[in-house]
Each structure stands twice: as structure tokens, then as C-alpha cells.
């Protein structure tokens, strides 16, 4: 199996506070890997260690099959990244910023800059200086800079921050294209789990600095639970009918109006009929499947978070 990224018992402490503990990431070539965790869970610290911006307290990072050391330099020509707030030469244009970056990286494809500006819809910015850009435009430019050299590995920390819904869809399409056409391996962190669900084929969940689980989206879908979701203004009466008339015990009252009913072979029409016959008003009733967001919350809803 070809791993682009592997970490071995990776840990990081700042003073007496351990931020990352014994993390063993495994990212295969060509994957889009969604890195998920609550704010302060350790995602950014792990990414910074992958980029040699922070040195591990213990453990190792392996990139492209080679151990990362304090003297590693050449490997970063194969990597593009966006970690934390991007910094630009504000008095220069988008194109000029990318020219400087490509020259620094030793990448001399004249068409690359125009291409990525087109991909990120920044070609029409012309002579506009970056200091005049909106937050969303700066985020697009940061992504353009990360992919300008066509890296083999792309590390993106919250890449869709500041983007509107149309911009988020553009990034989703871009990430799919980079993976399928350019065989880039993408490591993406995001708090928008619905977006990760649509782009990632592998996820890792980190909580309190520890990697809770790694699994493929296919395996998550296979283990996802079907359930019927019911909203009603009379939740207690609905629960009584479910339990005493329909003999259903596997249900959960989510709030004052919402019930989730679990179990294979449940008939939505039979539930509706029984409720109606017992004068229980139904606002909505739908069959659903556990989402990535719900699975994520199940894995992370307990425990303290790091600052």
C-alpha cells in the first residue's frame, strides 16, 4: 500500500500541556482525506508538524516514504499548503504574488499561473492589488498559490473559510478535479462536515489531540443506520402510541417536537396511520440515514477540548 503521509506515535506538548497525543495517520496516494475534529482538537498542530513548522515532542512524520527531519527541504517542493491565515504581498496583484511563489519553489511553467487563476476565478482581477481583495478572494488566492506548482500532496486547513455557497461548490468541484485528473493527494480539515462528506473518500476524527478513528466513507455508509424522523406538536402522545400501539421501543425523543425511530423493516405508512388514528398531528415524517455530521458528533460529543 502506497502511503503519501504516515505519522508514527506523533505527539506535541507546549509546556506541560499535551496538544497532540500518539497520532498515527495513514493517507494513501490519490485520496481526499477529511481531517475532522472540534475547534482546538489538534488538527492544525498536526498539519503544522507535517510541514515542519512545528517540531514534534515525540514520534515521527513520514512523507513519500521518507522520514521528515529538521533538515528536510526538497520534499516540500512536492507539497502545497494552506495552514491558518494566509499572508500575501498586499501591494502586488494576484498574478505577481503567484509569480513570486513559483520562482521561490523553482517552478517555471509559464502557463501554470494563468491556469490556476482561471480555476479560482481570479483571472479578471487584473491590476487590482491584493489589499483591495475581499476575504473570499484572498481565500481563493491562497488556494491558487497552494496548487500553482501542481503538488503531489495538498494540505489545506479550513480552505473554504470566507467563501459563499457558490464559492464552496467551486472548491468542491476543484478538489474532485485535482484528485481525479492530477492524482493529487489532499488532506483537508473543515468544520463544514456536509462538505467533507461530499468530497472525501477517507476521514480521520481527532478529539482532545488523539486520533479517535480512521475510516473510509464507503465503510461509514455501510454502517450508517436507517431511521424514521418524525416531528409532531404532541411528542408525548406520539411516544405513547409508538410504544403501546405499535410496540416500538427503539426510539429517541430528540427535543420537544422531534422523534427518531430506529429499527429495520419499519413501515413509515404504518406509523403514520397509527398516529393519525390516535389523533396525533404529524408535521413531517421522513426516512433518513445517519450523516457524517451525526457520526462525528457521536464520536466527539464527550470529553474536554484543548484551547
GUVO-376346 format. One line per 5 residues: their letters; for each residue x, y, z of N, C-alpha, C. Coordinates in Angstrom, 3 decimals. Atoms other than C-alpha are relative to their C-alpha. Example, Ala and Ser with C-alpha at 12.3 -4.5 7.8 and 13.67 -1.06 7.14 Angstrom:
as = 0.890 -1.190 0.000 12.300 -4.500 7.800 0.900 1.200 0.000; -0.820 -1.190 -0.060 13.670 -1.060 7.140 -0.770 1.090 0.730
END
This chain:
xxxxx = 0.855 -1.200 0.000 0.000 0.000 0.000 0.887 1.244 0.000; -0.853 -1.185 0.160 1.424 3.393 -1.041 -0.533 1.155 0.838; 0.401 -1.103 -0.871 1.193 5.932 1.770 0.809 1.248 -0.352; -0.656 -1.288 0.197 1.958 9.571 0.976 0.358 0.606 1.351; -0.212 -0.531 -1.357 1.635 10.548 4.652 -0.168 -1.129 1.010
xxxxx = 0.134 0.882 -1.165 2.306 8.412 7.710 0.594 0.725 1.202; -0.603 -0.492 -1.235 2.827 9.534 11.270 0.079 -1.171 0.969; -0.244 1.096 -0.928 4.203 7.268 13.964 0.032 0.555 1.428; 0.078 -0.401 -1.416 3.071 7.978 17.550 0.341 1.489 0.159; -0.309 -1.432 0.027 3.151 11.707 16.809 -0.637 0.715 1.188
xxxxx = 0.492 -0.730 -1.176 2.839 13.883 19.922 0.644 1.380 0.047; -0.526 -1.351 -0.155 3.268 17.565 20.716 -0.533 0.617 1.282; 0.361 -0.718 -1.225 3.297 19.410 24.019 0.544 1.413 -0.067; -0.471 -1.363 -0.210 3.565 23.114 24.722 0.059 0.206 1.504; -0.143 -0.022 -1.442 4.972 23.350 28.202 -0.526 -1.298 0.578
xxxxx = 0.553 1.193 -0.637 3.042 20.967 30.425 -1.267 -0.495 -0.698; 1.269 0.336 0.642 0.062 20.864 28.058 0.232 -0.812 -1.267; -0.131 0.861 1.173 -0.134 17.983 25.596 -1.146 0.311 -0.964; 0.993 -0.415 0.994 -1.920 19.126 22.434 -0.326 -1.127 -0.961; 0.177 1.141 0.897 -1.403 16.068 20.213 0.630 -1.214 0.675
xxxxx = -0.451 1.180 -0.739 -1.048 12.552 21.619 -0.055 -1.250 -0.865; -0.098 1.339 0.594 0.168 9.409 19.827 -0.868 -0.146 -1.262; 0.817 0.010 1.222 -1.381 10.191 16.420 0.702 -0.798 -1.094; -0.514 0.838 1.086 -0.894 7.589 13.669 -0.890 0.167 -1.228; 0.748 -0.245 1.233 -2.210 8.991 10.382 0.497 -0.931 -1.102
xxxxx = -0.347 0.800 1.171 -2.275 6.885 7.215 -0.782 0.574 -1.185; 0.671 -0.615 1.153 -3.025 8.704 3.951 0.599 -0.589 -1.273; -0.453 0.661 1.216 -2.818 6.819 0.657 0.070 0.980 -1.169; -0.146 -0.810 1.211 -1.789 8.250 -2.698 -1.351 0.143 -0.698; 1.222 -0.264 0.751 -4.700 9.886 -4.529 -1.246 0.189 0.839
xxxxx = 1.168 -0.169 -0.859 -7.016 10.055 -1.516 -0.345 1.470 0.215; 0.418 -1.256 -0.625 -9.047 13.025 -0.404 -0.351 -0.368 1.438; 0.100 0.397 -1.398 -8.657 12.699 3.350 -0.576 1.174 0.791; 0.631 -1.025 -0.827 -11.036 14.689 5.544 0.452 -0.134 1.441; -0.542 0.005 -1.357 -9.430 15.601 8.864 -0.952 0.791 0.885
xxxxx = 1.113 -0.587 -0.737 -12.200 16.282 11.368 0.267 0.023 1.489; -0.097 -0.100 -1.448 -12.303 17.455 14.948 -0.564 1.324 0.451; 0.493 -1.282 -0.529 -13.808 20.149 17.193 1.113 1.038 -0.015; -1.005 -1.055 -0.123 -12.072 23.503 17.443 0.932 -0.321 1.166; -0.973 0.269 -1.040 -8.869 23.032 19.403 0.330 -1.462 0.197
xxxxx = -0.241 1.437 -0.174 -8.756 19.257 18.867 1.423 -0.409 -0.350; -1.371 0.320 0.369 -5.237 19.387 17.401 0.247 -0.110 -1.489; -0.133 0.148 1.459 -5.866 19.400 13.627 1.121 0.868 -0.560; -0.988 -0.928 0.552 -3.801 22.491 12.838 1.405 -0.335 0.490; -1.319 0.368 -0.532 -0.955 21.378 15.111 0.579 -1.185 -0.766
xxxxx = -0.469 1.139 0.798 -0.740 18.054 13.257 0.449 0.463 -1.381; -0.355 -0.483 1.336 -0.726 19.856 9.900 1.304 0.799 0.029; -1.240 -0.781 -0.115 1.992 22.225 11.071 1.209 -0.906 0.210; -1.102 0.948 -0.147 4.110 19.266 12.141 0.313 -0.692 -1.327; -0.238 0.588 1.317 3.637 17.709 8.687 0.838 0.926 -0.877
xxxxx = -0.714 -0.987 0.811 5.028 20.925 7.192 1.293 0.470 0.659; -1.230 -0.372 -0.715 7.962 21.135 9.657 -0.052 1.408 0.588; 0.150 -1.319 -0.617 6.549 24.393 11.038 0.050 -0.110 1.523; -0.070 0.310 -1.431 6.358 22.798 14.484 0.698 -1.342 0.129; -0.721 1.251 -0.205 8.694 20.088 15.743 -0.763 -0.879 0.997
xxxxx = 0.669 0.897 -0.947 7.122 17.034 17.407 0.768 -0.105 1.311; -0.633 0.321 -1.272 7.792 16.433 21.067 0.513 -1.433 -0.033; -0.419 1.382 0.206 7.947 12.751 20.178 -0.732 -0.545 -1.215; 0.605 0.590 1.182 7.109 10.495 17.261 0.640 0.499 -1.279; -0.600 -0.300 1.297 7.869 10.767 13.558 -1.062 0.306 -1.049
xxxxx = 0.797 -0.260 1.200 6.430 12.102 10.305 0.731 -0.627 -1.171; -0.556 0.607 1.211 6.965 10.173 7.086 -0.782 0.536 -1.197; 0.621 -0.532 1.209 6.271 11.864 3.728 0.625 -0.661 -1.218; -0.476 0.681 1.210 6.524 9.996 0.424 0.994 -1.115 0.344; -0.830 1.121 -0.383 8.131 7.109 2.284 1.301 0.361 0.666
xxxxx = -1.247 -0.420 -0.632 10.923 9.178 3.843 -0.282 0.751 1.298; 0.162 -0.641 -1.298 11.318 10.299 7.422 0.283 1.495 -0.107; -0.186 -1.450 -0.033 10.905 14.053 7.934 0.996 0.354 1.106; -1.004 -0.439 -0.975 13.904 15.652 9.663 0.045 1.520 0.017; -0.125 -1.462 -0.023 14.751 19.236 10.692 0.694 0.557 -1.239
xxxxx = -0.722 -0.450 1.188 16.919 19.400 7.554 -0.722 -0.304 -1.305; 0.747 0.312 1.222 14.260 18.203 5.114 -0.399 1.280 -0.719; 0.316 -1.186 0.789 13.898 20.759 2.331 -0.659 -0.390 -1.324; 0.450 0.339 1.346 13.429 19.139 -1.081 -1.415 -0.556 -0.025; 1.315 0.634 -0.014 10.311 17.230 -0.034 -1.116 1.025 -0.124
xxxxx = 1.069 -0.997 0.002 8.352 20.484 0.329 -0.251 0.606 -1.378; 0.276 -0.383 1.389 8.687 21.152 -3.409 -1.124 -0.857 -0.576; 1.047 0.922 0.454 6.217 18.287 -3.766 -1.327 0.232 0.728; 1.162 -0.230 -0.869 3.699 19.792 -1.318 -0.507 1.432 -0.169; 0.636 -1.311 -0.080 1.246 22.692 -1.463 -0.796 0.070 1.281
xxxxx = 0.689 -0.069 -1.299 -0.332 24.012 1.701 -0.690 1.342 0.206; 0.684 -1.178 -0.535 -2.735 26.473 3.244 -0.312 -0.321 1.451; 0.174 0.256 -1.430 -2.459 26.491 7.025 -0.135 1.338 0.719; 0.306 -1.227 -0.727 -4.025 29.224 9.168 -0.125 1.180 -0.960; 0.277 -1.186 0.803 -4.311 32.814 7.890 1.084 0.219 -1.061
xxxxx = -1.009 -0.201 1.039 -2.581 33.265 4.507 0.546 1.427 0.004; -0.656 -1.304 0.054 -0.104 36.138 4.097 0.468 0.242 -1.432; -0.382 -0.355 1.367 0.497 37.936 0.788 0.795 1.308 -0.011; -0.529 -1.337 0.258 2.386 40.879 -0.646 -1.199 0.851 -0.423; 1.272 -0.686 0.223 -0.632 43.163 -0.333 0.060 1.074 -1.073
xxxxx = -0.106 -1.075 0.991 0.710 45.869 -2.650 0.157 -0.540 -1.417; -0.139 0.624 1.314 1.052 43.367 -5.522 -1.324 -0.642 -0.430; 1.205 0.645 0.537 -1.546 41.708 -7.754 0.025 -1.491 0.312; 0.067 1.450 -0.184 -2.709 38.108 -7.558 1.055 -0.689 -0.862; -0.964 0.623 0.915 -0.587 37.207 -10.578 1.436 0.197 0.489
xxxxx = -1.360 -0.266 -0.483 2.520 38.863 -9.146 0.326 -0.832 1.247; -0.213 0.845 -1.178 2.079 37.026 -5.839 0.300 -1.440 -0.416; -0.231 1.374 0.447 1.888 33.707 -7.686 1.337 -0.133 -0.718; -1.311 0.033 0.666 4.948 34.565 -9.804 1.130 -0.116 1.025; -1.022 0.056 -1.049 6.993 35.151 -6.649 0.026 -1.385 0.647
xxxxx = 0.072 1.320 -0.630 5.757 31.910 -5.108 0.607 -1.073 -0.908; -0.516 1.019 0.920 6.520 29.817 -8.204 1.518 0.120 -0.164; -1.448 -0.196 0.099 10.003 31.364 -8.510 0.695 -0.544 1.237; -0.570 0.493 -1.258 10.689 30.579 -4.852 0.020 -1.526 0.032; 0.096 1.456 0.001 9.560 26.980 -5.383 0.804 -0.641 -1.128
xxxxx = -0.758 0.537 1.122 11.721 26.625 -8.507 -0.877 -0.624 -1.061; 0.979 0.530 0.950 8.667 26.000 -10.671 -0.172 1.029 -1.114; -0.100 -0.990 1.078 8.881 27.608 -14.095 -0.904 -0.318 -1.187; 0.999 0.224 1.041 5.769 26.652 -16.038 -0.774 1.300 -0.210; 0.593 -1.319 0.233 4.595 29.920 -17.620 -1.524 -0.038 -0.041
xxxxx = 1.459 0.081 0.139 1.073 28.658 -18.192 -0.707 -0.301 1.324; 0.613 0.469 -1.250 0.527 27.458 -14.615 -0.755 1.105 0.714; 0.622 -1.080 -0.753 -0.279 30.841 -13.128 -1.331 0.397 -0.615; 1.261 -0.350 0.670 -2.880 31.761 -15.730 -1.042 -1.097 0.210; 0.911 1.132 -0.160 -4.387 28.285 -15.382 -0.665 0.009 1.368
xxxxx = 0.605 0.050 -1.341 -4.857 28.382 -11.610 -0.823 1.258 0.280; 0.835 -1.197 -0.155 -6.143 31.960 -11.744 -1.359 -0.215 -0.651; 1.273 0.357 0.630 -8.789 30.678 -14.155 -0.793 -0.952 0.896; 0.685 0.975 -0.857 -9.602 27.745 -11.878 -0.641 0.668 1.198; 0.496 -0.672 -1.208 -10.065 30.073 -8.914 -0.773 1.273 -0.312
xxxxx = 0.788 -1.154 0.451 -11.908 32.726 -10.949 0.601 1.319 0.453; -0.716 -1.224 -0.366 -9.262 35.393 -10.282 0.699 0.629 -1.209; -0.689 -0.503 1.195 -8.079 35.972 -13.841 -0.410 1.436 -0.315; 0.516 -1.334 0.352 -10.250 39.079 -14.155 0.366 1.068 1.028; -0.381 -1.007 -1.004 -8.664 40.819 -11.136 1.037 0.974 -0.538
xxxxx = -0.913 -0.911 0.694 -6.041 42.346 -13.469 1.026 0.647 0.905; -0.973 -0.763 -0.780 -4.051 45.089 -11.756 -0.469 0.310 1.424; 0.515 -0.228 -1.349 -6.125 45.034 -8.585 0.971 -0.584 1.021; -0.939 0.462 -1.010 -3.839 44.786 -5.570 -0.709 -0.847 1.052; 0.594 0.963 -0.929 -4.396 42.052 -3.014 -0.617 0.693 1.212
xxxxx = 0.572 -0.699 -1.157 -5.034 44.597 -0.247 -1.422 0.481 -0.254; 1.359 -0.405 0.357 -8.228 45.501 -2.129 -0.928 -1.207 -0.138; 0.798 1.210 0.146 -9.432 41.878 -2.218 -0.929 -0.186 1.196; 0.882 0.431 -1.090 -12.381 40.622 -0.189 0.610 -1.230 0.683; -0.466 1.185 -0.710 -11.885 37.827 2.339 -0.106 -1.241 -0.889
xxxxx = 0.190 1.156 0.874 -13.293 35.311 -0.132 1.022 -0.040 -1.128; -0.998 -0.058 1.065 -10.940 36.482 -2.906 1.382 -0.378 0.525; -1.293 0.371 -0.592 -7.941 36.178 -0.583 0.070 -1.503 0.260; 0.010 1.444 -0.230 -9.007 32.645 0.302 0.195 -0.748 -1.318; -0.193 0.606 1.319 -9.250 31.773 -3.389 1.467 0.118 -0.435
xxxxx = -1.399 -0.200 0.377 -5.788 33.240 -3.947 0.909 -0.926 0.804; -0.800 0.908 -0.825 -4.393 31.206 -1.057 -0.051 -1.422 -0.550; 0.128 1.335 0.590 -5.745 28.027 -2.653 0.729 -0.055 -1.338; -0.727 -0.062 1.278 -4.399 29.129 -6.054 1.496 -0.149 0.227; -1.434 0.087 -0.310 -0.955 29.566 -4.518 0.386 -1.419 0.422
xxxxx = -0.302 1.352 -0.476 -1.138 26.145 -2.858 0.071 -1.012 -1.141; 0.058 0.988 1.080 -1.904 24.364 -6.140 0.768 0.428 -1.243; -0.634 -0.550 1.212 0.083 26.536 -8.592 1.103 -0.900 -0.542; -1.135 0.826 0.430 3.056 24.151 -8.687 -0.408 -1.452 -0.261; 0.550 1.354 0.200 0.801 21.080 -9.182 0.653 -1.004 0.966
xxxxx = -0.652 0.878 -0.984 1.972 19.439 -5.941 -0.612 -1.396 0.016; 0.511 1.360 -0.162 1.620 15.737 -5.272 -0.878 -0.111 1.238; 0.759 -0.004 -1.261 0.295 16.431 -1.768 -0.461 1.411 0.285; 0.595 -1.303 -0.294 -2.046 19.281 -0.868 -0.565 -0.046 1.415; 0.435 -0.049 -1.398 -2.557 20.179 2.817 -0.761 1.306 0.205
xxxxx = 0.872 -1.173 -0.056 -5.484 22.551 3.355 -0.743 0.029 1.342; 0.622 -0.177 -1.304 -6.583 23.793 6.783 -1.168 0.981 -0.139; 1.213 -0.818 0.142 -10.186 25.090 6.619 0.031 0.828 -1.288; -0.191 -0.748 1.250 -9.854 26.020 2.924 -1.213 0.781 -0.478; 1.177 -0.700 0.512 -13.433 27.176 2.440 -0.474 1.105 0.931
xxxxx = 0.314 -1.155 -0.848 -13.397 29.806 5.197 -0.171 1.252 -0.851; 0.190 -1.270 0.694 -14.795 33.089 3.913 -0.661 -0.113 -1.350; 0.615 0.175 1.311 -16.409 31.589 0.817 -1.521 -0.071 0.117; 1.455 0.090 0.033 -20.064 31.976 -0.113 -0.396 -1.376 -0.549; 0.412 1.333 0.466 -22.165 28.928 -1.124 0.476 -0.340 -1.408
xxxxx = -0.481 0.265 1.357 -21.231 29.305 -4.796 1.492 -0.294 0.008; -1.429 0.219 -0.104 -17.556 29.539 -3.863 0.322 -1.356 0.606; -0.210 1.305 -0.625 -17.826 26.443 -1.665 -0.212 -1.108 -1.025; 0.232 1.008 1.044 -19.303 24.475 -4.573 1.163 -0.014 -0.991; -1.152 -0.069 0.908 -16.476 25.724 -6.812 1.179 -0.775 0.572
xxxxx = -1.122 0.707 -0.631 -13.929 24.387 -4.315 -0.239 -1.502 0.011; 0.327 1.425 0.022 -15.725 21.061 -4.086 0.333 -0.596 -1.365; -0.289 0.472 1.357 -15.529 20.686 -7.869 1.505 0.003 -0.277; -1.447 -0.098 0.197 -11.888 21.813 -7.864 0.718 -1.158 0.681; -0.676 1.074 -0.726 -10.859 19.272 -5.221 -0.196 -1.346 -0.703
xxxxx = 0.249 1.229 0.754 -12.524 16.460 -7.161 0.874 -0.051 -1.251; -0.794 -0.046 1.217 -10.746 17.580 -10.322 1.479 -0.243 0.276; -1.417 0.174 -0.331 -7.324 17.788 -8.665 0.304 -1.458 0.348; -0.191 1.396 -0.377 -7.762 14.289 -7.266 -0.096 -0.929 -1.210; 0.251 0.937 1.099 -9.134 12.621 -10.392 0.925 0.239 -1.197
xxxxx = -0.789 -0.296 1.194 -7.164 14.425 -13.146 1.492 0.119 0.282; -1.415 -0.230 -0.315 -3.902 15.307 -11.402 0.542 -0.977 1.039; -0.394 1.015 -0.979 -3.834 12.427 -8.890 0.640 0.612 1.244; -0.471 -0.604 -1.238 -3.126 14.866 -6.085 -0.611 -0.724 1.192; 0.492 0.481 -1.282 -3.459 13.575 -2.550 -0.349 1.225 0.833
xxxxx = 0.458 -1.171 -0.738 -5.494 16.024 -0.462 -0.281 -0.347 1.450; 0.320 0.062 -1.427 -5.550 16.399 3.313 -0.724 1.300 0.335; 0.840 -1.186 -0.191 -8.405 18.783 4.163 -0.649 -0.047 1.379; 0.770 -0.134 -1.233 -9.645 19.947 7.545 -1.138 0.986 -0.258; 1.133 -0.917 0.147 -13.038 21.609 7.779 -0.988 -0.240 1.127
xxxxx = 1.080 0.162 -0.975 -15.785 22.293 10.302 -1.335 -0.182 -0.713; 1.229 0.202 0.779 -18.367 22.040 7.462 -0.052 -1.467 -0.417; -0.059 1.436 0.201 -18.930 18.311 7.701 -0.782 -0.442 -1.227; 0.768 0.373 1.194 -21.528 18.219 4.942 0.842 0.138 -1.257; -0.889 -0.159 1.153 -18.852 19.464 2.536 1.030 -1.123 -0.049
xxxxx = -0.948 1.115 -0.042 -16.295 16.881 3.674 -0.679 -1.279 -0.472; 0.748 1.200 0.387 -18.971 14.226 3.218 -0.106 -0.117 -1.513; 0.163 0.010 1.448 -19.263 15.237 -0.438 1.309 -0.126 -0.771; -1.269 0.059 0.741 -15.546 15.276 -1.295 0.933 -1.110 0.468; -1.005 0.912 -0.542 -13.628 12.901 0.997 -0.337 -1.451 -0.307
xxxxx = 0.213 1.450 0.040 -13.147 9.178 0.455 0.575 -0.694 1.220; -0.535 0.517 -1.258 -11.343 8.737 3.786 -0.095 1.120 1.028; 0.040 -1.020 -1.044 -11.769 10.528 7.111 0.789 -0.469 1.218; -0.605 0.243 -1.297 -9.842 10.790 10.346 -0.621 0.959 0.994; 0.646 -0.823 -1.026 -11.502 12.062 13.524 0.956 0.146 1.174
xxxxx = -0.899 -0.278 -1.113 -9.329 13.730 16.164 -0.775 0.722 1.102; 0.692 -0.572 -1.155 -10.559 14.604 19.642 0.977 0.071 1.161; -0.931 -0.179 -1.119 -8.547 16.019 22.535 1.418 -0.434 -0.365; -1.352 0.304 0.441 -5.393 15.560 20.477 0.242 -1.439 -0.378; -0.159 1.424 0.316 -5.995 11.831 19.920 -0.824 -0.368 -1.230
xxxxx = 0.713 0.466 1.178 -6.943 10.186 16.645 -0.991 -1.075 0.435; 1.045 0.894 -0.486 -10.263 8.575 17.532 -0.246 -1.135 -0.982; 0.331 1.012 0.996 -10.841 6.762 14.254 0.422 0.467 -1.385; -0.169 -0.196 1.438 -9.837 6.471 10.613 -0.907 -1.008 -0.690; 0.851 0.921 0.743 -12.348 5.003 8.190 -0.339 0.606 -1.357
xxxxx = 0.392 -0.474 1.324 -13.442 5.235 4.581 -1.456 0.440 0.033; 1.394 -0.425 0.089 -16.638 6.998 3.623 -0.887 -1.153 -0.430; 0.792 1.159 0.410 -17.782 3.758 1.973 -0.373 -0.849 1.216; 0.298 0.814 -1.183 -17.483 1.866 5.274 -0.959 0.725 0.932; 0.937 -0.769 -0.826 -19.265 4.701 7.089 -1.416 -0.134 -0.537
xxxxx = 1.341 0.121 0.597 -22.150 4.484 4.636 -0.582 -1.392 0.254; 0.479 1.355 -0.245 -22.347 0.715 5.122 -0.490 -0.179 1.434; 0.401 0.155 -1.394 -22.584 1.059 8.900 -1.046 1.027 0.426; 0.978 -1.031 -0.348 -24.971 4.033 8.752 -1.351 -0.628 0.317; 1.274 0.529 -0.475 -28.295 3.481 10.466 -1.168 0.720 -0.675
xxxxx = 1.251 -0.572 0.502 -31.622 3.968 8.737 -0.927 0.290 1.181; 0.983 -0.292 -1.035 -34.260 5.654 10.856 -1.109 0.863 -0.597; 1.121 -0.855 0.404 -37.588 7.432 10.567 -0.031 1.195 0.942; 0.008 -1.232 -0.790 -37.680 11.042 11.725 -1.399 0.600 -0.048; 1.372 -0.485 -0.135 -40.999 12.372 12.996 -0.006 1.304 0.778
xxxxx = 0.230 -1.221 -0.771 -41.903 15.911 14.026 -1.498 0.134 0.253; 1.391 -0.091 -0.414 -45.127 16.456 15.944 -0.122 0.999 1.145; 0.187 -0.919 -1.129 -46.560 19.093 18.310 -0.350 -0.735 1.296; 0.406 0.762 -1.192 -47.649 16.298 20.693 0.934 -1.205 0.152; -1.025 1.044 -0.002 -44.449 14.325 21.264 -0.274 -1.089 1.028
xxxxx = 0.247 1.014 -1.032 -45.552 12.574 24.473 -1.101 -0.982 -0.428; 1.065 0.881 0.486 -48.730 11.232 22.914 0.520 -0.880 -1.131; -0.598 0.784 1.086 -46.758 10.149 19.831 0.848 -1.138 0.571; -0.833 1.024 -0.623 -44.290 8.282 22.058 -0.858 -1.114 0.614; 0.916 0.989 -0.589 -47.203 6.560 23.848 -0.542 -0.945 -1.069
xxxxx = 0.530 0.820 1.098 -48.651 5.355 20.521 1.079 -0.931 -0.546; -1.097 0.834 0.510 -45.283 4.110 19.306 0.242 -1.193 0.916; -0.375 1.035 -0.953 -44.654 2.139 22.465 -1.143 -0.979 0.284; 1.108 0.851 -0.449 -48.122 0.833 23.298 -0.857 -0.541 -1.129; 0.806 0.473 1.119 -49.931 0.560 19.978 0.841 -0.765 -1.015
xxxxx = -0.854 0.616 1.015 -47.072 -0.238 17.582 1.073 -0.904 0.595; -0.993 0.839 -0.693 -44.891 -1.985 20.208 1.430 0.293 -0.471; -1.336 -0.438 0.388 -41.850 0.025 19.104 0.668 0.611 1.238; -0.699 -0.530 -1.178 -39.352 0.614 21.905 1.290 0.731 -0.382; -1.286 -0.584 0.396 -36.281 1.682 19.914 -0.226 1.347 -0.691
xxxxx = 0.142 -1.360 0.534 -36.948 5.391 19.505 0.598 0.972 1.001; -0.642 -1.001 -0.859 -35.430 8.577 20.879 -0.653 1.348 -0.235; 0.551 -1.359 0.097 -37.037 11.940 21.638 1.172 0.987 -0.002; -1.159 -0.869 0.188 -34.502 14.443 20.312 -0.197 1.368 0.645; 0.353 -1.262 -0.649 -36.292 17.572 21.580 -1.499 -0.034 0.261
xxxxx = 1.429 -0.030 -0.330 -39.839 18.718 22.319 -0.921 -0.313 -1.171; 0.838 0.236 1.178 -41.043 18.048 18.781 0.526 -1.115 -0.906; -0.647 0.908 0.945 -38.653 15.547 17.152 0.266 -1.365 0.633; -0.258 1.377 -0.404 -38.548 11.750 17.481 0.725 -0.718 -1.131; -0.640 0.901 0.962 -36.191 9.335 15.754 -0.340 -1.434 0.378
xxxxx = 0.474 1.366 -0.218 -37.470 5.792 15.352 0.951 -0.934 -0.757; -1.034 0.858 0.573 -34.860 3.074 14.744 -0.505 -1.433 -0.144; 0.306 1.420 0.147 -35.083 -0.481 13.500 -0.242 -0.365 -1.453; 0.206 0.442 1.384 -35.068 -2.469 10.236 -1.458 -0.350 -0.253; 1.331 0.426 0.410 -38.290 -3.012 8.369 -1.137 0.841 0.512
xxxxx = 1.070 -0.867 -0.478 -40.199 -0.154 9.943 -0.777 0.579 -1.176; 0.857 -0.528 1.063 -43.122 0.958 7.828 -0.401 1.440 0.338; 0.344 -1.407 -0.201 -43.435 4.717 7.518 -1.511 0.204 -0.072; 1.448 -0.158 0.162 -47.032 4.376 6.338 -0.757 -0.561 1.206; 0.679 0.581 -1.161 -47.979 2.123 9.283 0.114 0.917 1.215
xxxxx = -0.186 -0.946 -1.107 -46.509 4.616 11.759 -0.921 1.196 -0.176; 0.868 -1.151 0.285 -48.349 7.496 10.085 -1.457 -0.333 0.281; 1.396 0.406 -0.182 -51.629 5.586 10.077 -0.364 -0.110 1.473; 0.287 0.178 -1.425 -51.395 4.660 13.767 -0.065 1.344 0.724; 0.002 -1.315 -0.641 -50.568 8.213 14.793 -1.274 0.774 -0.343
xxxxx = 1.200 -0.734 0.439 -53.412 9.678 12.748 -1.251 -0.575 0.669; 1.155 0.631 -0.625 -55.923 7.137 14.118 -0.105 0.328 1.487; -0.006 -0.368 -1.423 -54.885 8.189 17.619 0.084 1.510 0.196; 0.094 -1.470 -0.068 -55.287 11.907 16.844 1.321 0.675 0.356; -1.302 -0.634 -0.162 -51.564 12.666 16.861 0.328 0.744 -1.287
xxxxx = -0.304 -0.798 1.192 -50.786 15.520 14.467 1.440 -0.262 -0.448; -1.324 0.225 0.591 -47.854 14.903 12.123 0.393 1.232 -0.801; -0.495 -1.134 0.784 -45.864 17.887 10.900 0.874 -0.499 -1.160; -0.810 0.643 1.045 -43.245 15.837 8.988 0.321 -1.416 0.444; -0.498 1.340 -0.272 -42.247 12.189 8.724 0.805 -0.438 -1.215
xxxxx = -0.907 0.325 1.101 -39.266 11.076 6.640 0.954 -1.116 0.416; -1.036 1.005 -0.235 -36.895 8.150 6.315 1.356 0.627 -0.274; -1.325 -0.607 0.130 -33.282 9.203 6.830 1.086 -1.024 0.294; -1.165 0.827 -0.305 -29.769 7.788 7.163 0.998 0.846 0.762; -0.977 -0.723 -0.808 -27.059 8.721 9.655 0.999 0.718 -0.899
xxxxx = -0.939 -0.803 0.793 -24.928 11.540 8.189 1.379 -0.012 0.649; -1.334 -0.145 -0.563 -21.226 12.170 8.651 -0.035 0.900 1.222; 0.080 -0.920 -1.133 -22.153 15.049 10.958 -0.484 -0.717 1.254; 0.529 0.725 -1.152 -24.182 12.769 13.205 1.024 -1.000 0.524; -1.023 0.954 -0.423 -21.444 10.135 13.237 1.127 0.717 0.733
xxxxx = -1.060 -0.798 -0.614 -18.855 12.806 14.045 -0.397 0.415 1.422; 0.453 -0.431 -1.323 -20.932 14.104 16.948 -0.039 -1.165 0.980; -0.015 1.177 -0.872 -21.308 10.567 18.313 1.407 -0.277 0.523; -1.379 0.310 -0.370 -17.515 10.236 18.359 0.625 1.087 0.885; -0.691 -1.124 -0.649 -16.710 13.673 19.820 -0.836 0.727 1.039
xxxxx = 0.886 -0.805 -0.863 -19.640 14.751 21.997 0.410 -0.013 1.461; -0.448 0.012 -1.388 -17.866 13.832 25.246 1.469 0.374 0.085; -1.408 -0.302 -0.243 -14.583 14.949 26.750 0.308 1.453 -0.116; -0.428 -1.391 0.038 -12.738 18.207 27.212 0.670 0.285 -1.319; -0.699 -0.442 1.192 -11.302 20.227 24.375 1.189 0.839 0.406
xx = -1.153 -0.866 -0.230 -7.904 21.860 24.171 -0.320 1.410 -0.455; 0.152 -1.379 0.442 -7.736 25.638 23.873 0.750 0.208 -1.306
END
